[in-house]
Amino acid sequence: MRSLSRLASAAIVSLALTSCSTGPPAARIVAPVSGRATSTAPTAARHPAAAQRTATPTVGNPHPGSTLPIPAALVPFRRPAAAGEGTWSPAGRPVGGVRAVYETTLVPPGGTQPAGIAWMDTGLLSARLYSGSGSPGGGPYRYTAPVTPAQAETLVAAFNGGFKMNAARGGYYTEGRMIDPLRAGAASLVIYADGSVDIGAWGSDVTMTPQVVSVRQNLVPLVAGGRPTPRAATANWRAWGSTCAATSCGHGVPGVEHQWRSGLGITADGALVYAVGPALDPLQLAQLLVRAGVVRGMQLDINPAWPVFVTYDPPAGALAAPGNGSKLLPSTAQGPWTFFEAWWARDFVTMSARPAR
């Protein structure tokens, strides 16, 4: 069965369009940045509430080894809600006897299909960026697919990265190398030497420091100040990437606004939140992240072949492996096997159990 899934995934990958976006590029920077700046988004919003901006709340990353409170149930956007909608369920192997990942589903405002949401305790989990030959390219890399047995010893969850770099309108830094120059204002996932993470606009919310080990940029912020950015609600949804058609990813076929999209954000107490759904526009993705408590967030990859979030729950003392992995959404094309395959050429992020203190 897994072989058939792999073949199906490969077929989808061969047909899928490369994620891309339009609009003028932001200014490039390669040197460390200091100070804070106020970002602006001139694009008019389609949703009045999306245009309201507040000061970005301070993000408090938990101390490594500490435990965050279990997330409160999410209020569904519609009534009546589907069974279990907004209710968190634990997923993935425990860390020191404590569950570090919780999952739920929500139907976005105006939508009909459920999206998946995953909450990760960054006090118990350590993040790492894996790089691919296709995204970002420029290898070889120490951390790349497939996940090795040594890394599988502590693996709890893994999820997709962003666009290919010719479409990301941002940069990529990892393993002491500037693969693509980092851009001021770009939405950035930042990973530090102790495995902690932050997300925000480069040069204002997040900057280069000696502790930074990886920076993955993708487009501009989707959530800021605990609200969808005005850009999230733009009528020009193609600014968030070129999409496949409703049922085809053939070249030259017009794309659709509501397509597979994934996103990542950070909460005020430092938890990491991932969201993915099969029929989302950019604003709906932002609204899902905000409903889950995100104060700063970004879009990751889009279109059917790329988004995936997986948790692994092996027996005590065993390795994470495709056979003990579970998808956040069963309908994603990729699955637990993806990150264990040498042919997987895209970047991705792993969340692993921190050592016992």
N, C-alpha and C positions, 0 to 999 in steps of 0.2 A: 504493500500500500504506500509506504514511504517513497519507494522508487517511482511510483506513478505520480505522487505529489511533486517530486523533484522534476520529473519530465514536464509536468504541467507548468511548474514555475519557470523552467527554462524557456518554454514556448512563450509564456507571457512576457518574459524579459526580452526575448528577441523581437517582439512586436511593439513593446512599449516605447513611447516617445521619451526622449531625454528631457527632464524637467528644465525649464528655462523661464526667463522673465524679461520684461521690457522696462524701459525707462532709463534716464541718465544715470551713470555710475556715480557713487559718492567719491569724495576725495580719498586717495590712498595714503596710508601712513605705515611706516615700518619701524619707527623709533618708539620707545616707551612714551606714554602720555601721562601727564599729571593734571590734577585739577578736575573740576566738574563743569559741565556745560548743560544748558537747557536745550533739549531737542524739540524741533517743531516738525509738523507734518501738514503741509499746505493743502493736501488733497481734501476736497469736500466729502463729508460723510453722508452715507445713505440713511443711517440710523441716528436720530438726534442724540440718543444717550451715548453713542460711541464717540461723539465729538467732545464730550466733557472730559477734561483732564484734571487730575489732582497731582500733588507732589508724590513722587514715587516712594512708597513706604520703605523703610530700612529693612533689608533682609538680614536675618540673623542666622548664619549657618551654625547648626548644632555642633557641639564639641564631639570629635570622633569618639565613638564608643558610647555616647549618650543615646537615649531613646526619646523620640518625639511622641507626643500624644497620638493615639489612633484617630484618624480623621473622622469628623462628624458626617452623618449621612447628608447627601446632597438633595436639595429640593428640586424635583423634576420641573421642567419648563412647561409641561402640559398636564392637564387633568382630563380624564383619569390617567394616572401613570401606569405604565406596564409593570407587571409583577417583578419585584426586585430592583426596579429602576432607582438609582441613586443610593442603593444600599451596598456598602463595601463588603467584599469577601477577601480573606487572606489568600495570598498566592506566593509561590516560590518557597524555597527551603528556609527554615528558621535560622536566625543568626543569634547564637547564644540563647536559644530557646524562645526567641521573640520573632514574630513575623515582621518583616521589613518592607513588604510590598502588599498593597491592597488594591483591589480592582472593582470597578462597577461599570454600568452603562447608563447613558442618558440620550434621549432623543433631543436634538438641538432645536432651538426656536424655529418654527416653520418647517421642520423636517418630519420625516416619517420613519427613517431607518435609525436604529440605535448606533451611537458611537461608543467606543471603549475609552475608559479613563483609568490610568494607573497612578497610584501614589506611592512614592519611594522615600523611605527614611534614610536620609543622607548621613545621619549619625551612626547608623549601623552598616551602611553600604558605601563602598569606595568606587568612584567612577574612573573609567579609562577609555580613551579614544583609540579605536582601531582604524587603520588606514588601508585603502584598497588601491589596486593597480589602475582602476578606472576613476576612482574618486577618493583622494585627490590626484592620484597618479604621482609620479616622481619618486617612487620607492627605490630600493627595498626598505621595508619598515620592520622594526622589531615586533610590533604588535599589528598583526594583520590576520585575515582568515587563512586557515581555520584556527579556532580556539584550541590550544594545546591541552593535553591532560593536566599539566601543572596549573594552568589557568582555570581549568574546569573544576578543580578542587573546591574553589570558593565561589564559582559563578552562581548568581541568583537570578539575574535578568539581563536582557540585551534588547536594544532597539536600534532602528535605522538612523542614519545621519541625514545630511541635507542633499542639495542639488549637486550635480557635477560643477566643478569650479568655473567653467566657462559660462555658467548660468546663475551662479550663486550671488553674484555682485558683492562678494566678500572674500576674505582670505582664509588661510589655514596655516596654523603653526603647531608643530608637534615634534617630540623627540629631539628638541634642540635645533630644529630646522624651520625656517620660514618657507613653506612650500608655495604659498601665494601671499602677497602683501596684505596685511590687515587694513581694513578700511574704517575710517572714522564714521560713527553713526550706525554701522552695520549691527544687526542682531547677532549676538555672540554667546555661544556656550563656552564657558571657561572652566578648565579643570586644573586643580592645584596639586602640588606635590604630595599632599596628604590625602588625596582622593576626593576632597570636597569640591563643590561646584558652585558656579554662579551664572546668571544669565542677565544680559542687558545690552544697552547700546555701547559700542566700543568708544572709549575716550571720555565717557561720562559716567555711566553706571559701572563699567568694568574697564580696567586698564592693565597694561603689562607690568608685572612685578617679578622679582627673582623666584617667587614661588609658583608662577604659572608654568605648567608643563604642556598644556594643549589649549588651542583656541580654534573653534569651528564656527565660522560665520555663515549666515544664510539670509539674504535679503535684509529687510529692516524690521524693527520690533513690531510684533503683532499685538502685544499687551504691554502697557506701561501705566504706572500709577494704579494698578489694580483694575484697569478698564481696557476695553479694546481701543487701540489707537484709531485716530481718524482714517489712517491709511487702510486699516482692516476693513472699513466700510465703503471703500471706494467703489464706484460703479465700474471702474476699469479693473475687473478682477484678474485680468491677464497679467497685471503687474505682479501678481503672486505666483506666476509660472504658467507655462503652456500646458494645457491638459489634454488628455485623451477625449474622444467622443464618448457618448453614453455606453456604447457596446463595442467600440473598436479603438485600437491604438495605432491604426495605420497612418503612415505619413500623408500629410495633406488633408486629413479628415478634420473638420472643424471641432475644436474642443468644447467642453461644457463647463459651466461655472461650478455646478455641484458634482464634485469628483472626489476620489480618494485623496485625503489630506491628513498629514500628521503634524503635531506640534508639541513643544516642550516648554515648560515654565517652572518658575520657582515661587514658593509661597513665602509669606512674611517670616515664618519660623524656619525656613531653609529646606523644606521638603521639595522633592522634585516631582513634577506632575507631567505625564505624557498623555496625549489624546490622539485618537485616530478614528476615522469614520469613512464610509464608502460614498457618501453623498453630501459633502460639506462645501460651503463657500468659505472664503477667508474669515468673514465676520462670525459665522457660526462656530468655526474652530476657536476663534478668540473667546467667544461667549462660553464655550465649554470649559476652557482653561480658567477663565475668571470664576465661573460657578464653583470650580474645584479649589478656589483660593489663591490662584496665581496672581502675583503682583507685577512680574515681568515675564514676558514670554515671546516665543519665536515660532515661525513655521519651519518644519523640517521637510522631508521629501514628500512628493505627491504622486498621483497616478497609480494604477492598480498593482504594478509589479514591485514597488519599493517599500511602502510602509509596513512595518511589522514590530510588534512588541511581544516578547516571549519571557516566561518565567520557567525556572528549572527547580524541581523538587525531588532530588534523588534520595534514596534511602540513606540513613545516617552513615557517614564515612565513605559514601560512594561519590563518583564524579557526576557532574552535570553532563547530560548527553541528550541527543534527539529523542530518545525513548522516554525520558522523564520530563520533557518540556511541554508547556501548554501555551497556546496563543491567547492573547487578550481578546481578539475577535476571531472566531473560527473562519471567517470569510477572507482573511488576508491571504494573498498568494504565497508569500513566504511563511516560514514556520520554524519550529525548533531545530531543524536540520541546517538552516541557512548559514548560521555562523560557524558551523563545523565543516563547511565545504570549502575546499581550496579555490574553487572557481568563483566564489563570491568576491566581486571586485569593488564593492562599494564600502564607504566608511560606515562604521557603526560604533555604538557606545555600550560598554558592559558595566554592570553594577554588581560588585562582588562583596562578599562578607568581609568586614574588617576583622583583623586578628583580635582575639580575646585580650582584654586588658588586665 
